[in-house]
Amino acid sequence: MTHLDVPGASLYYETDGRIGRPALLLLHAGIAHLRMWDPQIDALAADHFVVRFDARGFGATTCDDVEFSNRADAVALLDHLGIRAATVLGSSRGGGIGIDLALESPGRVRALVTIGSGPSGYPAVELTPREEELFAELDEIYDTGAIDDLYRLEAELWNVGPRRDAADLDPAFLQTAVDLNLANIGHSLERPVPVPLVPPAYGRLAEIAAPTLVVVGEYDISPALEQASYLAAEIPGAEAVVVAGAAHLPSVEKPAEFTAILLDWLARVS
């Protein structure tokens, strides 16, 4: 296993493809880890140097309970690998980090892809009654201390979404989604403290000059859908795609469709 030691952590990372080809940096969702990108790796590595890592608190990365910057961790890995700039693909939480990185270190982000993400500092969005009910169930499980049940329910909430029934979805996909989140249980007692971008990204998106693709699943929760519309409207020249039949992780639920969308966009902006 390959790790990069940074202050307060040892980041687990993987690379695929040839060094020297256009670099892609993949940032995983908060209900997953770097394995979520497995369905895309072969296709992306054919023409790119693909880099992915487990953020602090996830996967095979280890860390101390200290303040840190997610943006600095990403830049440290790029520096370690000799990458001046990369196209950054971020899912959910990872997309938010990618947006912040494009603002804080614009020279390091050649292009940007967000998936079910929102900008830091975005105002709270009113949930639907069904969403309120689902998140209340999560809070109840959290209060019981049943960590396994919490991680399982969290994965189901985000990957099924508030407007679908789990019984109607592919059981293999749901199991994969649950497993991606359950793999993070070992980090449940860790408390690293991420340092936010100041000022936050909300209200600053016009500063992003990198070509941007905004992706969201048709059945994602209402805040993610609203934030995707905001990103597409505020980032100059941004393209937007809604992946039909998917919720919060379209790259996992609809891997072939997502990969085709991504490869087409990469070919046009490269």
C-alpha positions as a printed Julia matrix, in Angstrom:
270×3 Matrix{Float64}:
   0.0    0.0     0.0
   1.31   3.41   -1.01
   1.15   6.25    1.49
   2.26   9.87    1.58
   3.15  11.26    4.99
   1.84  14.78    5.57
   1.59  16.7     8.86
  -0.76  14.73   11.08
  -1.62  11.99    8.59
  -0.5    9.23    6.26
  -2.55   9.5     3.06
  -3.24   6.28    1.18
  -3.22   6.83   -2.58
  -3.23   4.93   -5.86
  -2.19   5.86   -9.39
  -3.12   4.36  -12.76
  -1.99   5.14  -16.29
   1.24   6.67  -17.51
   3.02   9.54  -15.81
   3.2   12.45  -18.25
  -0.29  12.04  -19.6
  -2.95  14.58  -18.58
  -3.53  14.15  -14.85
  -6.87  13.44  -13.2
  -7.31  13.8    -9.44
 -10.31  11.9    -8.06
 -11.84  13.0    -4.74
 -14.33  10.57   -3.19
 -17.68  11.19   -1.53
 -18.22  11.34    2.23
 -20.14   8.05    2.11
 -17.36   6.2     0.31
 -13.58   6.03   -0.2
 -11.3    5.76   -3.22
 -12.72   2.39   -4.29
 -15.87   4.19   -5.46
 -13.96   5.12   -8.62
 -13.1    1.53   -9.59
 -15.67   1.37  -12.43
 -14.05   4.36  -14.18
 -10.36   3.61  -13.73
  -9.63   1.47  -16.8
 -11.36   3.87  -19.17
  -9.75   6.96  -17.64
  -6.26   5.47  -17.39
  -6.18   4.71  -21.11
  -5.4    8.37  -21.85
  -4.69   9.93  -18.45
  -2.55   9.62  -15.36
  -5.18   8.95  -12.71
  -4.57   9.79   -9.05
  -6.94   9.05   -6.19
  -6.55   9.03   -2.43
  -8.47   8.42    0.78
  -9.13  11.67    2.62
  -8.51  11.91    6.36
 -11.16   9.91    8.17
 -11.73   7.51    5.28
 -10.5    4.25    3.8
  -6.87   3.28    4.37
  -5.63   6.74    5.37
  -4.59   7.22    9.0
  -4.6   10.55   10.8
  -4.33  12.37   14.11
  -6.98  14.62   15.62
  -5.39  17.84   14.43
  -6.37  20.79   12.24
  -5.67  20.26    8.55
  -6.63  21.47    5.1
  -8.23  19.11    2.59
  -6.95  21.42   -0.15
  -3.39  21.25    1.19
  -3.55  17.44    1.31
  -4.56  17.34   -2.36
  -1.81  19.77   -3.35
   0.76  17.82   -1.33
  -0.1   14.68   -3.27
   0.13  16.5    -6.61
   3.51  17.91   -5.57
   4.71  14.48   -4.47
   3.84  13.04   -7.89
   5.31  15.97   -9.81
   1.95  17.12  -11.18
   1.69  20.84  -11.87
  -2.03  20.86  -12.64
  -4.82  18.29  -12.88
  -8.43  17.94  -13.87
 -10.18  17.47  -10.53
 -13.2   15.16  -10.25
 -15.02  15.32   -6.95
 -18.1   13.45   -5.77
 -20.32  15.08   -3.12
 -17.93  16.15   -0.33
 -15.06  15.64   -2.76
 -16.64  18.03   -5.24
 -16.89  20.69   -2.56
 -13.19  20.27   -1.88
 -12.5   20.52   -5.6
 -14.41  23.81   -5.82
 -12.46  25.2    -2.86
  -9.2   24.03   -4.42
 -10.04  25.74   -7.72
 -10.52  29.0    -5.79
  -7.55  28.7    -3.43
  -5.05  27.29   -5.94
  -6.44  28.01   -9.42
  -3.16  27.17  -11.11
  -3.4   23.57   -9.91
  -6.9   22.9   -11.35
  -6.94  22.57  -15.12
 -10.62  21.58  -15.22
 -13.28  20.67  -12.66
 -16.04  18.05  -12.41
 -18.49  18.03   -9.51
 -20.97  15.23   -8.79
 -23.83  15.88   -6.4
 -21.8   18.66   -4.8
 -22.3   22.15   -3.45
 -19.99  25.07   -2.69
 -18.74  25.72    0.82
 -20.83  28.31    2.64
 -24.03  27.52    0.75
 -27.11  28.52    2.8
 -29.22  25.78    4.35
 -31.87  24.39    2.02
 -35.31  23.49    3.31
 -35.86  19.73    3.15
 -39.02  18.06    1.93
 -41.17  16.3     4.55
 -39.85  12.93    3.36
 -36.25  14.12    3.61
 -36.91  15.46    7.11
 -38.23  12.04    8.06
 -35.21  10.19    6.66
 -32.66  12.43    8.37
 -34.61  12.17   11.64
 -34.22   8.39   11.42
 -30.47   8.87   11.05
 -30.4   11.07   14.15
 -32.3    8.43   16.14
 -29.85   5.71   15.13
 -26.92   7.99   15.99
 -28.3    8.5    19.48
 -28.41   4.73   20.06
 -24.69   4.34   19.32
 -25.34   1.54   16.79
 -22.53   2.52   14.42
 -23.01  -0.31   11.92
 -26.71   0.51   11.58
 -25.91   4.21   11.25
 -23.44   3.72    8.4
 -25.77   1.29    6.64
 -28.8    3.59    6.9
 -26.74   6.6     5.83
 -25.63   4.8     2.66
 -29.18   3.73    1.88
 -30.58   7.23    2.43
 -28.19   8.87   -0.01
 -28.11   6.09   -2.61
 -31.83   5.35   -2.7
 -32.93   8.96   -2.26
 -36.18  10.32   -0.9
 -38.26   9.63   -4.02
 -37.5    5.95   -4.62
 -37.99   2.61   -2.92
 -34.97   0.41   -2.19
 -36.92  -2.63   -3.35
 -36.99  -1.21   -6.88
 -33.19  -0.87   -7.16
 -30.48  -3.33   -8.15
 -29.55  -5.22   -4.94
 -25.93  -5.52   -6.1
 -25.64  -1.74   -6.42
 -27.15  -1.17   -2.99
 -24.76  -3.67   -1.41
 -21.81  -1.97   -3.09
 -22.99   1.41   -1.85
 -23.42   0.13    1.71
 -20.02  -1.58    1.65
 -18.32   1.64    0.51
 -19.62   3.39    3.61
 -19.17   0.52    6.05
 -15.46   0.45    5.18
 -15.11   3.78    7.01
 -16.42   2.55   10.37
 -12.89   2.17   11.72
 -12.56   5.96   11.56
 -15.73   6.68   13.54
 -13.81   7.82   16.65
 -11.33  10.0    14.77
 -11.79  13.77   14.97
  -9.48  15.55   12.51
 -10.52  19.19   12.14
 -10.76  20.49    8.56
  -9.85  24.16    8.14
 -12.48  25.84    5.95
 -11.79  28.06    2.98
 -12.07  31.73    3.99
 -14.04  33.32    2.49
 -16.08  30.28    1.42
 -16.9   29.41   -2.18
 -20.51  30.6    -2.05
 -20.7   33.94   -3.82
 -17.25  33.5    -5.4
 -17.91  31.01   -8.17
 -17.44  33.61  -10.91
 -13.73  33.47  -10.01
 -13.44  29.91  -11.33
 -11.87  30.03  -14.78
 -11.39  26.28  -15.23
 -13.77  24.45  -17.58
 -16.41  22.89  -15.35
 -18.88  20.01  -15.62
 -21.67  19.86  -13.03
 -23.24  16.41  -12.63
 -26.14  15.42  -10.41
 -28.37  12.35  -10.17
 -32.04  12.66  -11.06
 -33.1   11.24   -7.68
 -30.63  13.06   -5.43
 -31.9   14.97   -2.4
 -33.33  18.45   -2.94
 -30.31  20.39   -1.53
 -27.96  18.62   -3.97
 -30.28  19.37   -6.89
 -30.54  23.04   -5.9
 -26.79  23.37   -5.39
 -26.08  21.77   -8.78
 -28.33  24.36  -10.44
 -26.49  27.11   -8.57
 -23.07  25.83   -9.65
 -24.14  25.57  -13.27
 -25.54  29.09  -13.24
 -22.68  30.79  -11.39
 -19.49  29.14  -12.74
 -18.68  30.8   -16.07
 -19.25  28.44  -18.99
 -20.16  25.47  -16.8
 -21.97  22.55  -18.41
 -24.63  20.63  -16.48
 -25.78  17.03  -16.8
 -28.53  15.21  -14.89
 -27.93  11.44  -14.84
 -31.27   9.71  -15.26
 -32.15   6.9   -12.89
 -29.42   7.72  -10.35
 -29.31   9.31   -6.9
 -26.28  10.69   -5.05
 -23.53   8.49   -6.56
 -24.25   8.26  -10.3
 -20.69   7.12  -11.02
 -21.41   4.02   -8.9
 -25.07   3.45   -9.73
 -24.84   4.15  -13.46
 -21.13   3.64  -14.17
 -21.37   3.12  -17.94
 -23.56   6.17  -18.46
 -21.45   8.35  -16.2
 -18.17   7.23  -17.76
 -19.49   7.99  -21.25
 -20.57  11.49  -20.16
 -17.2   12.12  -18.54
 -15.07  10.85  -21.42
 -17.04  12.92  -23.93
 -16.57  16.06  -21.85
 -12.88  15.4   -21.23
 -12.31  14.95  -24.97
 -13.98  18.29  -25.69
 -12.14  20.34  -23.04
  -8.69  18.74  -23.31
